[in-house]
Each structure stands twice: as C-alpha cells, then as structure tokens.
Amino acid sequence: ASLVVANDCGPMHLACAFQKPTIAIFGPTTFEQFGAYPIDHPRNANLQAEGGDWSKLPLETVTQTALRLLQA
C-alpha cells in the first residue's frame, strides 16, 4: 500500500510495523496512547476527532493529510 487510512485497529498497527505511511483516525480513544507509532515520525499522521465525534473530523483534513503523506 502507498498509504493506509484506518481507525485504531489492527491494520493501522500492521501498517506502522511495515513502515507504510499511515493516517490513524481517532474518535473517543486518544492517539497519544494508541496512535500510529512512532507518533512523531513524518510518515505517520494521527488525527483526533473533536470531542471524540468522528463526524466532526472534516474530510478535507483527512484528504489534505493524505496528499501530504503521498507527496513525501
């Protein structure tokens, strides 16, 4: 995969283990504890939905993040 977009789940952690660019989307759980590891690595992006409500995470934010990671 060129890029993996996932919630806090097994495939997200596998993508990180295989060092694939990863966008991890978090609702009620926090990325500080369960995020795409290493959290501060430029190939990973951890996006936290405001108030834990996934509907408050704008699609544009995810899209722009994906484009940034694909261009890196």
C-alpha positions as CSV (number, residue, x, y, z in Angstrom):
1,A,0.0,0.0,0.0
2,S,1.2,3.5,-0.7
3,L,-0.9,4.9,2.2
4,V,-3.1,3.3,4.9
5,V,-6.0,5.2,6.4
6,A,-7.6,3.4,9.4
7,N,-9.1,3.9,12.8
8,D,-7.5,2.5,15.9
9,C,-7.4,-1.1,14.7
10,G,-5.0,-4.0,13.8
11,P,-4.5,-2.9,10.2
12,M,-3.3,0.5,11.3
13,H,-0.8,-1.1,13.7
14,L,0.4,-3.5,10.9
15,A,0.9,-0.6,8.5
16,C,3.1,1.1,11.1
17,A,5.0,-2.1,11.7
18,F,5.7,-2.4,7.9
19,Q,6.7,1.3,7.9
20,K,3.9,2.4,5.5
21,P,2.6,5.9,5.5
22,T,-0.3,5.8,7.9
23,I,-3.2,8.1,8.8
24,A,-4.7,7.0,12.0
25,I,-8.2,8.4,12.8
26,F,-9.2,8.6,16.5
27,G,-12.6,9.3,18.0
28,P,-13.1,8.5,21.7
29,T,-9.6,6.9,22.2
30,T,-6.5,9.0,22.3
31,F,-3.7,8.8,19.8
32,E,-1.1,9.6,22.5
33,Q,-1.6,6.1,23.9
34,F,-2.7,4.1,20.9
35,G,-1.5,6.1,17.8
36,A,0.4,5.3,14.7
37,Y,3.9,4.6,16.0
38,P,6.3,6.3,16.2
39,I,3.9,9.1,16.8
40,D,6.3,11.9,15.8
41,H,7.5,10.2,12.6
42,P,6.8,12.2,9.4
43,R,5.3,9.1,7.7
44,N,2.5,8.9,10.3
45,A,-0.4,11.2,11.0
46,N,-2.7,10.8,14.0
47,L,-6.0,12.7,13.6
48,Q,-8.1,13.2,16.7
49,A,-11.8,13.9,16.1
50,E,-13.1,16.9,18.2
51,G,-14.9,15.6,21.3
52,G,-14.5,12.0,20.1
53,D,-17.1,12.6,17.5
54,W,-15.9,11.3,14.1
55,S,-18.5,13.4,12.3
56,K,-16.5,16.5,13.4
57,L,-13.4,15.4,11.6
58,P,-13.6,17.2,8.3
59,L,-13.0,15.1,5.2
60,E,-10.8,17.9,3.9
61,T,-8.4,17.4,6.8
62,V,-8.0,13.8,6.0
63,T,-7.7,14.4,2.3
64,Q,-5.0,17.1,2.8
65,T,-3.1,14.9,5.2
66,A,-3.2,12.0,2.7
67,L,-1.9,14.2,-0.1
68,R,0.9,15.5,2.1
69,L,2.0,12.0,3.0
70,L,1.8,10.7,-0.6
71,Q,4.0,13.6,-1.8
72,A,6.6,13.0,0.9
